[in-house]
Amino acid sequence: MARPRKAEAEIARRREIQVDDATWAALKKAAAKGGISISEYVRRCCSQPGANPADGARILPAIQAVEIALGEVAAALRGQGHAAIPDLLLELVAIERLCADLQRQGGGR
């Protein structure tokens, strides 16, 4: 069965913006750090009123570090089972502290 058509207002269309080379390079670099397209980066920045795109570029590597750390905890649980839980609890506390620091820095708008 085919997917239902999007409403006309929901269809994404190609748009054009004008920015200088330095701004474009900064957008491209920030988007690449997050592993997202420039279009997605701009959408995310613009969807948060009052947000500074530089904040996203600053916080993104820390968020990625949290994601990696959680993946390592999950892998350890799969590989070692219950024996790994006491050590992994300490890892989870460290991850939680990093998340709390990010929120205090303004990442938790």
C-alpha positions as a printed NumPy array, in Angstrom:
array([[ 0.   ,  0.   ,  0.   ],
       [ 1.379,  3.41 , -0.95 ],
       [ 2.103,  6.083,  1.6  ],
       [-0.543,  8.85 ,  1.751],
       [ 0.361, 12.115,  0.016],
       [ 1.493, 15.015,  2.173],
       [-0.697, 18.07 ,  2.43 ],
       [ 0.389, 20.874,  0.108],
       [ 1.616, 22.969,  3.066],
       [ 3.853, 20.108,  4.288],
       [ 5.746, 19.528,  1.059],
       [ 9.394, 20.61 ,  1.307],
       [10.571, 22.847, -1.507],
       [14.035, 23.993, -2.528],
       [14.827, 27.49 , -1.237],
       [17.726, 29.825, -1.763],
       [19.546, 31.941,  0.797],
       [22.338, 34.441,  0.366],
       [25.246, 34.35 ,  2.803],
       [28.887, 35.292,  2.585],
       [31.544, 32.6  ,  2.26 ],
       [32.588, 32.75 ,  5.921],
       [29.017, 32.275,  7.14 ],
       [28.446, 29.414,  4.707],
       [31.669, 27.731,  5.851],
       [30.608, 28.08 ,  9.507],
       [27.164, 26.593,  8.774],
       [28.715, 23.751,  6.808],
       [31.224, 22.977,  9.587],
       [28.581, 23.056, 12.347],
       [26.247, 20.802, 10.364],
       [29.054, 18.35 ,  9.616],
       [29.958, 18.164, 13.311],
       [26.416, 17.067, 14.   ],
       [26.274, 14.681, 11.085],
       [23.308, 16.53 ,  9.592],
       [22.674, 18.471,  6.405],
       [23.042, 22.232,  6.3  ],
       [19.303, 22.476,  5.646],
       [18.517, 20.467,  8.777],
       [20.983, 22.536, 10.809],
       [19.343, 25.792,  9.696],
       [15.851, 24.384, 10.407],
       [16.888, 23.363, 13.929],
       [18.504, 26.717, 14.649],
       [15.503, 28.657, 13.378],
       [12.951, 26.512, 15.189],
       [14.302, 27.669, 18.568],
       [13.418, 31.354, 19.041],
       [16.275, 33.269, 20.602],
       [18.71 , 30.398, 20.086],
       [22.202, 31.215, 18.967],
       [23.526, 28.882, 16.246],
       [26.969, 29.123, 17.857],
       [25.493, 27.482, 20.977],
       [24.436, 24.476, 18.921],
       [27.882, 24.171, 17.38 ],
       [29.432, 24.385, 20.858],
       [27.107, 21.884, 22.516],
       [26.83 , 19.369, 19.67 ],
       [30.176, 17.612, 20.317],
       [29.237, 17.117, 23.983],
       [25.877, 15.639, 22.997],
       [27.638, 13.298, 20.594],
       [30.009, 12.263, 23.418],
       [26.974, 11.404, 25.561],
       [25.53 ,  9.31 , 22.742],
       [28.825,  7.424, 22.336],
       [29.137,  6.851, 26.086],
       [25.586,  5.489, 26.295],
       [26.345,  3.177, 23.384],
       [29.395,  1.872, 25.215],
       [27.31 ,  1.236, 28.348],
       [24.736, -0.659, 26.274],
       [27.463, -2.721, 24.603],
       [29.001, -3.578, 27.973],
       [25.618, -4.7  , 29.294],
       [25.128, -6.938, 26.265],
       [28.616, -8.386, 26.542],
       [29.016, -8.795, 30.291],
       [25.49 , -8.92 , 31.649],
       [24.757, -8.402, 35.324],
       [28.393, -8.552, 36.436],
       [29.062, -5.206, 34.718],
       [26.222, -3.302, 36.395],
       [28.122, -1.842, 39.399],
       [30.84 , -0.33 , 37.199],
       [28.343,  0.832, 34.619],
       [26.311,  2.658, 37.239],
       [29.333,  4.891, 37.827],
       [29.551,  5.511, 34.081],
       [25.856,  6.43 , 33.989],
       [26.33 ,  8.89 , 36.871],
       [29.175, 10.552, 34.943],
       [26.951, 10.77 , 31.845],
       [24.13 , 12.274, 33.903],
       [26.496, 14.915, 35.291],
       [27.6  , 15.823, 31.781],
       [23.965, 16.184, 30.737],
       [23.245, 18.385, 33.765],
       [26.253, 20.581, 32.884],
       [24.98 , 20.948, 29.332],
       [21.57 , 22.002, 30.585],
       [23.116, 24.583, 32.913],
       [25.131, 25.973, 29.991],
       [21.937, 26.666, 28.102],
       [21.466, 23.489, 26.098],
       [18.209, 22.652, 27.888],
       [16.03 , 25.468, 26.615]])
